[in-house]
Amino acid sequence: MSTKPAPTAKAVPVPTPVTKPYWEATQAGELRIPRCTDCGNHFMYPRPRCPHCGSANLTWVKTAGRGTLYSYVINHMAAPGWEGEVPYVIAVVKLNEGPRMLSNLVGVPADPAALTLDMPLEVVFEPRGNVMLPLFKPAAAA
């Protein structure tokens, strides 16, 4: 007699001292990213120093929550916690503020015919454990 393993829950991000402001902003329904106060560049992923100039003088700024589809892959193999949800879209989103971030696309079929590079996207938030995870969906027509 074989037993089926118990379903695995989706991974829950664990905030660190460096990423804590990011996750606090998502709880408030905002997408915030670091900006260097010395060179003025925005960047993503959060880190203690600017990747452009090395400065530690950073601030967190609220983004417009909009961007475009820079690249994507359609995942057909279920990762732990994603059983029954394949295929799904893993996307690189180019934020209006400049940096790119990795996320998932929702609200659009996981089909290349529906995924156009440079398509406008907007952030939405999904509860995951005790954090809100930023995902992207096609932007509503302006």
N, C-alpha and C positions, 0 to 999 in steps of 0.2 A: 504494500500500500504506500503510495507516494503522497507526500503532503506538499502543498503549494506554500512558498514563502509568503509571509505577511507583506502587504503592500508597504512600500517605502514612501515616506512623506517627502515632498519637495524640499530641497535644501533651503535653509533660512540663513540669510546673511548675518554675520556677527559684526556689529560695529566695533571699530578700534578707536583709539584716541584720535588718529588722523582722519578717519571717515565719519566720526560721530556727527559733525555738523551736516554732512550730506544726508545721513539717515534721519536726523531730527527734522530737516527740511521736508523730506518725503512724507513724514508723519503729518506735516502741515499742508500737504498737497502741493508742494513746491519742488521744482528741480533746481538745486543750487550747485554751482561748480566753483572751484578755486580760480582766483584771478591774482596775478602778481601785481603788487602795488608799485614795483620798481620798473618793470618793462611793459606792464599793461596787458600782457597776454593771458587769455583764459586757457585752462587745460583740464583734461579729464583723463585719467583717474586721479582721485585725491592722493597727494603725497606731501611731505613736509617741506619740499623745496621746489621752486619753479624749474621745469625741465628746459626752459628757454635760456634763462640767465643764471640759475642757481641761487637766486635770492630766497630767503626765508620769510620775506615780508609779503604775506599772502592775506587775502580777504575772500570771503565767500559771497558770491553774488547770485541773485535770483535770475534764472534764464527766462526766456520767453516760452520755454516748454515746446518749442517748435524746431524742426530741422528737416532734413531730406534723407532719403534712403541712399546711402553711399555704396553699400554692398550687402549681400545676404547669402545665407546657405539654408537650404530646406533640410531639416534633420528628419530622417525616417526611422532612426533607431531610438527607442525610448531610453532616456536617462532615468536613473532612480527617481521615482516620484512622478514621472511623466507617462507612466503606462496608460495606454488608452488615449493619449493626446497627440499621437504622431499622425501625420507629419506636423511639424511646427517650424516657424521661421525664426532663425537667429539672425539679427541684423546689426550692421554697423550704421549708426545714425550720425550724420554730420549736423551738429547743432548750429543754429543761426549765429551763435556767438563764436563759432570757428572750430572748436575741438570735436573729435569723433568719440562716440561711446558705443559700447556693445550693449544690446538689449534684445528683447523679443518683439515681434510684430503681432498684433492682435487685430481682429476685426477685418481681416483680409484672408482670402484663401491661400493656403501654402502651395501656390501654383505659379510658376514663372510667368504665365500669361497675365496674372493679376499683380505682379511685382515689377514696377518700372523704376529703374534707377533714377534718382533725383525727384521721386514722387514726394510731395509735401507730407510731413508727419507731425503728429502732436502727441504729447505725453499723456498717459493715463496711469493711474496707480492701482496696484492689486495688493491686497493684504497678504502677507506671507509671514506667518509666525507673529512676532511682535514688531515687524517693520512693514513699511509700504514699499513695494517694488515698482520702480518706474518702468513702464512698458510703452510702446508707441503704437499708434493706429493711424490710418490715413486721415489727414487733416480735413475738417469740414470746409467746404467751399466758402471763401470769404465774400 
